[in-house]
Amino acid sequence: MKRDYIEFNDRSVAFAYLITFRCYGTWLHGDERGSVARRGSNIFNEPRIKPSSTLRQIDADKLVGSPIILSAIEREIVEGAIREVSAVRGYRLFAVNVRTNHAHLVVNNCGSVERMMGSFKAYSTKALRAANRIGINDKPWSRHGSTRYLWTERHIQLAVEYVVNGQGGDLPEFD
């Protein structure tokens, strides 16, 4: 009989993470792409919030600033900041792809994924401010993000493929 599972010791600690964080105001509740609530419906395999122009407008009215869309220069700045965090903290960065409204990265497990994501967002914010691309009071990122645990080398390979090749074509130079 072939055993088709991951040994317990191999999955007691994730090898790496797929981290995604979105730009502020670019994916609101009620969006046609679907969304989840922080309380109640944010449970694995539970249905997402259905698209609703009313709900989307309610969330849009709550925004304290304009949605953040990253230009080509800003995407380069954010990618540089992510690479800097990785170098300074000794993280192994498998892949990074900064888009106009979100960033994906695959990074090895170096502790709390929440803390790691916070560092990536903080360094990126600091770099955008230092380059005068956002104001001192601008919040470029939405709250939290997505943190997927990668348990095997195959999971890492699949995540890298998604980050590098699964995001659509190359972005045009908007600047």
FITIDREN-664542 format. One record per residue (C-alpha): residue number from 1; residue in three letters; x, y, z. Coordinates in steps of 0.25 Angstrom, whole numbers, plus 5000, padded with zeros to 4 digits. Layout:
R  resi  resn     X     Y     Z
R   NUM   ala     X     Y     Z
...
This chain:
R  resi  resn     X     Y     Z
R     1   met  5000  5000  5000
R     2   lys  5005  5014  4996
R     3   arg  5005  5024  5007
R     4   asp  5000  5037  5001
R     5   tyr  5001  5047  5012
R     6   ile  5012  5057  5018
R     7   glu  5019  5051  5030
R     8   phe  5015  5058  5043
R     9   asn  5029  5064  5045
R    10   asp  5029  5070  5031
R    11   arg  5016  5078  5034
R    12   ser  5018  5082  5048
R    13   val  5025  5095  5043
R    14   ala  5022  5101  5029
R    15   phe  5034  5102  5020
R    16   ala  5030  5115  5014
R    17   tyr  5018  5125  5013
R    18   leu  5011  5131  5001
R    19   ile  5008  5145  5006
R    20   thr  4998  5155  4999
R    21   phe  4995  5169  5003
R    22   arg  4986  5179  4995
R    23   cys  4987  5194  4993
R    24   tyr  4977  5202  5001
R    25   gly  4963  5204  4996
R    26   thr  4965  5195  4984
R    27   trp  4956  5183  4988
R    28   leu  4944  5187  4996
R    29   his  4932  5178  5002
R    30   gly  4922  5176  4991
R    31   asp  4932  5176  4980
R    32   glu  4929  5167  4968
R    33   arg  4941  5158  4971
R    34   gly  4935  5155  4985
R    35   ser  4940  5157  4999
R    36   val  4940  5152  5013
R    37   ala  4937  5159  5026
R    38   arg  4947  5159  5037
R    39   arg  4936  5154  5046
R    40   gly  4927  5142  5043
R    41   ser  4929  5138  5029
R    42   asn  4944  5138  5028
R    43   ile  4944  5123  5030
R    44   phe  4950  5113  5021
R    45   asn  4940  5108  5010
R    46   glu  4929  5117  5015
R    47   pro  4923  5126  5004
R    48   arg  4928  5139  5001
R    49   ile  4920  5152  5002
R    50   lys  4912  5154  4990
R    51   pro  4914  5165  4980
R    52   ser  4906  5177  4984
R    53   ser  4907  5191  4979
R    54   thr  4900  5197  4992
R    55   leu  4910  5190  5001
R    56   arg  4922  5194  4992
R    57   gln  4917  5209  4993
R    58   ile  4916  5208  5008
R    59   asp  4930  5203  5009
R    60   ala  4935  5214  4999
R    61   asp  4928  5225  5007
R    62   lys  4937  5220  5019
R    63   leu  4950  5222  5012
R    64   val  4958  5233  5018
R    65   gly  4967  5235  5006
R    66   ser  4967  5231  4991
R    67   pro  4970  5217  4987
R    68   ile  4984  5214  4985
R    69   ile  4989  5209  4971
R    70   leu  5003  5207  4969
R    71   ser  5011  5213  4957
R    72   ala  5023  5206  4951
R    73   ile  5032  5214  4959
R    74   glu  5024  5211  4972
R    75   arg  5024  5196  4969
R    76   glu  5039  5196  4967
R    77   ile  5040  5203  4981
R    78   val  5032  5193  4988
R    79   glu  5039  5182  4981
R    80   gly  5052  5188  4986
R    81   ala  5047  5189  5000
R    82   ile  5042  5175  5000
R    83   arg  5056  5170  4996
R    84   glu  5063  5179  5006
R    85   val  5054  5173  5017
R    86   ser  5058  5159  5013
R    87   ala  5073  5163  5012
R    88   val  5073  5170  5026
R    89   arg  5065  5159  5033
R    90   gly  5071  5147  5026
R    91   tyr  5059  5143  5019
R    92   arg  5060  5134  5007
R    93   leu  5051  5141  4996
R    94   phe  5046  5131  4986
R    95   ala  5038  5140  4978
R    96   val  5032  5154  4978
R    97   asn  5022  5161  4968
R    98   val  5017  5175  4971
R    99   arg  5004  5178  4963
R   100   thr  4997  5191  4963
R   101   asn  4987  5188  4974
R   102   his  4994  5177  4982
R   103   ala  5007  5170  4984
R   104   his  5010  5155  4985
R   105   leu  5022  5148  4991
R   106   val  5027  5134  4994
R   107   val  5037  5134  5006
R   108   asn  5043  5124  5015
R   109   asn  5038  5122  5029
R   110   cys  5045  5131  5039
R   111   gly  5035  5132  5050
R   112   ser  5022  5139  5051
R   113   val  5016  5141  5037
R   114   glu  5008  5152  5043
R   115   arg  5021  5159  5047
R   116   met  5027  5156  5034
R   117   met  5016  5162  5026
R   118   gly  5016  5174  5035
R   119   ser  5031  5177  5033
R   120   phe  5029  5176  5018
R   121   lys  5017  5186  5018
R   122   ala  5025  5195  5028
R   123   tyr  5038  5195  5020
R   124   ser  5030  5198  5007
R   125   thr  5022  5209  5013
R   126   lys  5035  5216  5018
R   127   ala  5041  5214  5004
R   128   leu  5029  5220  4997
R   129   arg  5029  5232  5007
R   130   ala  5044  5234  5006
R   131   ala  5043  5235  4991
R   132   asn  5031  5245  4992
R   133   arg  5021  5236  4986
R   134   ile  5011  5236  4997
R   135   gly  5009  5246  5008
R   136   ile  5012  5245  5023
R   137   asn  4998  5241  5026
R   138   asp  4995  5232  5014
R   139   lys  4992  5218  5017
R   140   pro  4996  5210  5005
R   141   trp  4992  5196  5010
R   142   ser  4978  5190  5014
R   143   arg  4977  5184  5027
R   144   his  4984  5170  5029
R   145   gly  4985  5162  5016
R   146   ser  4986  5147  5012
R   147   thr  4996  5137  5018
R   148   arg  4996  5123  5012
R   149   tyr  5005  5113  5019
R   150   leu  5013  5105  5009
R   151   trp  5016  5091  5015
R   152   thr  5025  5084  5004
R   153   glu  5035  5087  4993
R   154   arg  5024  5085  4983
R   155   his  5015  5095  4990
R   156   ile  5026  5105  4989
R   157   gln  5028  5102  4974
R   158   leu  5013  5104  4972
R   159   ala  5013  5117  4979
R   160   val  5025  5122  4972
R   161   glu  5019  5118  4958
R   162   tyr  5006  5126  4963
R   163   val  5013  5138  4967
R   164   val  5022  5139  4955
R   165   asn  5013  5134  4944
R   166   gly  4999  5134  4949
R   167   gln  4997  5149  4950
R   168   gly  4994  5152  4936
R   169   gly  5003  5158  4926
R   170   asp  5014  5169  4928
R   171   leu  5009  5182  4933
R   172   pro  5011  5194  4924
R   173   glu  5019  5205  4928
R   174   phe  5009  5216  4933
R   175   asp  5019  5226  4937
